[in-house]
Amino acid sequence: MRPVYAISGGVSKFAKARPDKTFQAIVKEAYDDAIQDIGLDFSTFTKLVDGSVASYFSDHFTRQLMAGIMVQDYLGLCPKPGHRVEGGGATGGLCFQE
C-alpha cells in the first residue's frame, strides 16, 4: 500500500501578545485551521497522524525547552513520535525540509 500525505497549514491569530491563551492553545488554533482546510474533524485527523515535527525558538519566547512535546500532548498526539527542528533564524524554513 502506498503512503498518503495530506499537506495543509493553519495560522493562529497574530498579535504582539496573547495573554488570553497558553502557547498550546495558540498552536491548537493553527492545528484546527489546518484540519478544517483538508476537511476532516479533529478526532479523525488525530487518529491518522503518524507523528509531528515541531519548529520553534522556544527557549527565549516561552521559556520552555520542551514546548514541542507539551503541544503534542495537548493535541492528543502522545505517544506518537515527535521531532524538533531548530536552526536559528532559519528554524521555520528548516521544518519544511523535514
C-alpha positions as CSV (number, residue, x, y, z in Angstrom):
1,M,0.0,0.0,0.0
2,R,1.3,3.5,-0.9
3,P,1.6,6.1,1.8
4,V,-0.8,9.0,1.5
5,Y,0.2,12.5,2.6
6,A,-2.1,15.5,3.4
7,I,-0.5,18.9,3.1
8,S,-2.2,21.8,4.9
9,G,-1.4,24.8,7.0
10,G,-3.0,26.9,9.7
11,V,-2.4,30.2,11.2
12,S,-3.3,31.4,14.7
13,K,-4.4,35.0,15.4
14,F,-1.3,37.1,15.2
15,A,-0.7,39.7,17.9
16,K,2.2,41.1,19.9
17,A,0.9,39.3,23.0
18,R,-1.8,36.7,23.7
19,P,-2.4,36.7,27.4
20,D,-5.8,35.2,26.9
21,K,-4.3,31.8,25.9
22,T,-1.4,29.5,26.6
23,F,1.0,28.7,23.8
24,Q,-0.5,25.2,23.5
25,A,-3.9,26.7,22.8
26,I,-2.5,29.1,20.3
27,V,-0.9,26.3,18.4
28,K,-4.2,24.4,18.5
29,E,-5.8,27.4,16.7
30,A,-3.5,26.8,13.8
31,Y,-3.9,23.0,14.1
32,D,-7.7,23.3,13.9
33,D,-7.3,25.7,10.9
34,A,-5.2,23.2,9.1
35,I,-7.6,20.3,9.8
36,Q,-10.5,22.3,8.6
37,D,-8.6,23.1,5.4
38,I,-8.4,19.4,4.4
39,G,-12.0,18.7,5.5
40,L,-11.5,16.3,8.5
41,D,-12.7,16.6,12.0
42,F,-10.2,16.7,15.0
43,S,-10.6,13.1,16.2
44,T,-10.3,11.6,12.7
45,F,-7.3,13.6,11.8
46,T,-5.5,12.9,15.1
47,K,-6.0,9.1,14.6
48,L,-4.5,9.3,11.1
49,V,-1.4,11.4,12.1
50,D,1.8,9.3,12.4
51,G,3.9,11.9,14.3
52,S,4.8,15.5,14.4
53,V,7.5,18.0,13.6
54,A,8.0,21.0,15.9
55,S,9.9,24.0,14.8
56,Y,10.2,26.9,17.2
57,F,12.7,29.1,19.1
58,S,11.1,28.4,22.4
59,D,14.0,28.9,24.7
60,H,13.6,32.7,24.7
61,F,9.9,33.2,24.0
62,T,8.1,30.6,26.0
63,R,10.9,29.9,28.5
64,Q,10.4,26.2,27.7
65,L,12.8,23.7,26.2
66,M,10.1,21.0,25.8
67,A,7.4,23.1,24.1
68,G,7.1,20.6,21.2
69,I,6.2,17.7,23.3
70,M,3.9,19.8,25.5
71,V,1.9,20.8,22.4
72,Q,2.0,17.2,21.1
73,D,0.5,16.1,24.4
74,Y,-2.1,18.9,24.4
75,L,-3.2,17.9,20.9
76,G,-3.6,14.2,21.9
77,L,-0.7,13.0,19.8
78,C,1.3,11.2,22.5
79,P,2.8,8.6,22.3
80,K,3.3,9.2,18.6
81,P,6.8,10.2,17.6
82,G,7.8,13.8,17.6
83,H,10.8,15.6,16.1
84,R,12.2,19.0,16.9
85,V,13.9,21.2,14.3
86,E,15.8,24.3,15.2
87,G,18.3,26.4,13.2
88,G,18.4,29.9,14.5
89,G,16.8,32.4,12.0
90,A,16.2,29.5,9.6
91,T,14.2,27.4,12.1
92,G,10.8,27.8,10.3
93,G,12.1,27.0,6.9
94,L,14.1,24.0,8.1
95,C,11.0,22.4,9.4
96,F,9.6,22.1,5.9
97,Q,12.7,20.2,4.8
98,E,12.0,17.5,7.3
